Amino acid sequence: MKEITAKLVSTNKTQRYYELSSPIYKGRNFGRDIDIVAALEECKENRMKPEYKHLLRADGCHIVCVSDAHTHIERLVFVGEKFPSGYGNTAIQIDGSHTMMIHGGDERHVYPDEVYIRHLGMVNGVRIVLDKSDTTLMK
């Protein structure tokens, strides 16, 4: 089985960005497969200004963004990208589960980052392992 390394490259208050040694092409959202390449192409063509389209790679997910909600307990995973201004995420959700904000969220559906990364590996038929060699960015 092919092995991909996920290295933590950036963090902020609510997000962690992991750069993958090889891109992945499938995600899961609401129980169905997401074709990441098709979703990135759609995003690039329909949601981005022409002058910014060159900044988004559309050949797969190279960076995974694990994001915590600001207002309630929820953790979602998005396709991320490295822009000239730093790391950011797209609106393409590839893992995680929505929780009810009205109830404050549901901690039973929030897992450590490694679980989401491992799940993305299973969906893509590869093994994704975290590179724990540099822990300076870890919280």
C-alpha positions as CSV (number, residue, x, y, z in Angstrom):
1,M,0.0,0.0,0.0
2,K,1.3,3.4,-0.9
3,E,2.3,5.6,2.0
4,I,1.8,9.4,2.1
5,T,3.3,11.6,4.7
6,A,1.3,14.5,6.2
7,K,3.5,17.3,7.7
8,L,2.1,20.0,9.9
9,V,3.2,23.2,8.2
10,S,1.0,26.0,9.7
11,T,-1.4,26.6,12.6
12,N,-3.5,29.4,13.7
13,K,-6.1,29.8,16.5
14,T,-8.6,27.3,14.9
15,Q,-6.9,25.7,12.0
16,R,-4.1,23.2,11.3
17,Y,-2.6,22.8,7.8
18,Y,-0.9,19.5,6.8
19,E,1.1,19.3,3.6
20,L,0.9,15.9,1.9
21,S,3.9,14.3,0.2
22,S,1.6,13.2,-2.6
23,P,-1.9,14.6,-3.5
24,I,-5.1,12.8,-2.7
25,Y,-8.1,12.8,-5.0
26,K,-11.2,11.8,-3.0
27,G,-12.9,13.0,0.2
28,R,-16.1,12.3,2.0
29,N,-18.9,14.7,2.8
30,F,-22.4,13.8,4.1
31,G,-21.6,10.1,3.5
32,R,-20.7,10.4,-0.2
33,D,-17.5,10.6,-2.1
34,I,-16.2,13.9,-3.2
35,D,-14.1,14.1,-6.4
36,I,-11.5,16.7,-5.3
37,V,-10.2,17.5,-8.7
38,A,-13.7,18.2,-10.1
39,A,-14.6,20.3,-7.1
40,L,-11.4,22.3,-7.4
41,E,-12.0,22.9,-11.1
42,E,-15.6,24.0,-10.3
43,C,-14.3,26.3,-7.6
44,K,-11.7,27.8,-9.9
45,E,-14.1,28.4,-12.8
46,N,-17.2,29.6,-10.9
47,R,-16.1,31.1,-7.6
48,M,-12.7,32.8,-8.1
49,K,-11.9,36.0,-9.7
50,P,-9.8,35.6,-12.9
51,E,-6.8,37.3,-11.4
52,Y,-6.5,34.7,-8.6
53,K,-7.2,31.5,-10.5
54,H,-3.5,30.8,-11.0
55,L,-3.0,30.5,-7.3
56,L,-5.2,27.4,-6.8
57,R,-3.8,24.0,-7.8
58,A,-6.6,21.8,-9.3
59,D,-4.8,18.5,-9.7
60,G,-5.7,17.1,-6.3
61,C,-5.5,18.0,-2.6
62,H,-1.9,18.8,-1.6
63,I,-2.7,20.5,1.7
64,V,-5.3,19.4,4.2
65,C,-6.9,22.0,6.5
66,V,-8.4,20.7,9.8
67,S,-10.6,23.5,11.1
68,D,-12.5,24.0,14.3
69,A,-15.7,26.1,14.4
70,H,-15.5,29.5,16.2
71,T,-18.9,29.4,17.8
72,H,-19.6,25.7,18.7
73,I,-18.0,22.3,19.0
74,E,-17.4,21.2,15.4
75,R,-14.3,20.1,13.4
76,L,-14.4,20.0,9.6
77,V,-11.7,19.2,7.0
78,F,-11.1,21.2,3.9
79,V,-8.8,21.4,0.9
80,G,-6.1,23.9,1.8
81,E,-3.7,25.8,-0.3
82,K,-0.5,27.9,0.2
83,F,-1.0,31.4,-1.1
84,P,1.5,34.2,-1.3
85,S,0.0,35.6,1.9
86,G,0.1,32.3,3.7
87,Y,-2.0,29.2,4.2
88,G,-5.7,29.2,3.6
89,N,-8.6,26.9,2.9
90,T,-11.1,26.5,0.2
91,A,-14.8,25.8,0.7
92,I,-14.4,22.2,-0.4
93,Q,-15.1,20.1,2.6
94,I,-13.5,16.6,2.4
95,D,-14.1,15.2,5.9
96,G,-15.6,15.9,9.3
97,S,-19.2,16.1,10.3
98,H,-21.5,19.0,10.9
99,T,-22.9,19.4,14.4
100,M,-25.9,21.4,15.6
101,M,-24.8,24.9,16.5
102,I,-28.1,25.5,18.2
103,H,-27.1,22.8,20.7
104,G,-23.5,24.0,21.1
105,G,-22.2,21.2,18.9
106,D,-21.5,17.6,19.6
107,E,-18.2,16.6,21.1
108,R,-18.9,12.9,20.3
109,H,-18.3,13.7,16.6
110,V,-15.0,15.6,17.0
111,Y,-11.9,13.5,16.7
112,P,-8.1,14.3,16.8
113,D,-6.6,15.4,13.5
114,E,-4.8,12.1,13.0
115,V,-8.2,10.3,12.7
116,Y,-9.4,12.6,9.8
117,I,-6.0,12.2,8.1
118,R,-6.1,8.4,8.5
119,H,-9.7,8.4,7.2
120,L,-8.8,10.4,4.1
121,G,-6.1,7.8,3.5
122,M,-8.6,5.0,3.6
123,V,-10.9,6.8,1.2
124,N,-8.0,7.2,-1.2
125,G,-6.7,3.6,-0.8
126,V,-3.4,4.8,0.7
127,R,-1.9,5.1,4.1
128,I,-1.4,8.6,5.4
129,V,0.9,9.0,8.4
130,L,1.7,12.1,10.4
131,D,5.3,13.3,10.3
132,K,6.0,14.0,14.0
133,S,9.6,15.0,13.5
134,D,9.0,18.7,14.1
135,T,6.6,19.4,16.9
136,T,7.3,23.2,17.2
137,L,3.9,24.0,15.5
138,M,1.9,21.5,17.6
139,K,-0.3,23.0,20.3
